[in-house]
């Protein structure tokens, strides 16, 4: 357990350093940058509000295109083996569902 905690901590530090390096982070696709912010937002309404009012305007992307990108990323992860990607795949699916609430895509 101690080894797993140490590796997890190191991975989190790497992600934090990568995100802090704007030149690298800004080259990522919008859906990947959205995930970085979205994972810290609690609740579907707050998530959609962030997407519509902050993220999409700042990234110059429309919400439908962002949702499409999230769905493509989900499908790519779904096609990979479940271990060790299952949790990430389900998180992506949950983001796809949450961002689609109230749209024609949700029907």
PyMOL commands that set and color helices and strands:
alter all, ss='L'
color gray80, all
select helices_A, chain A and resi 2-20+22-25+30-38+44-59+63-78+82-100+104-106
alter helices_A, ss='H'
color red, helices_A
deselect
rebuild
show_as cartoon
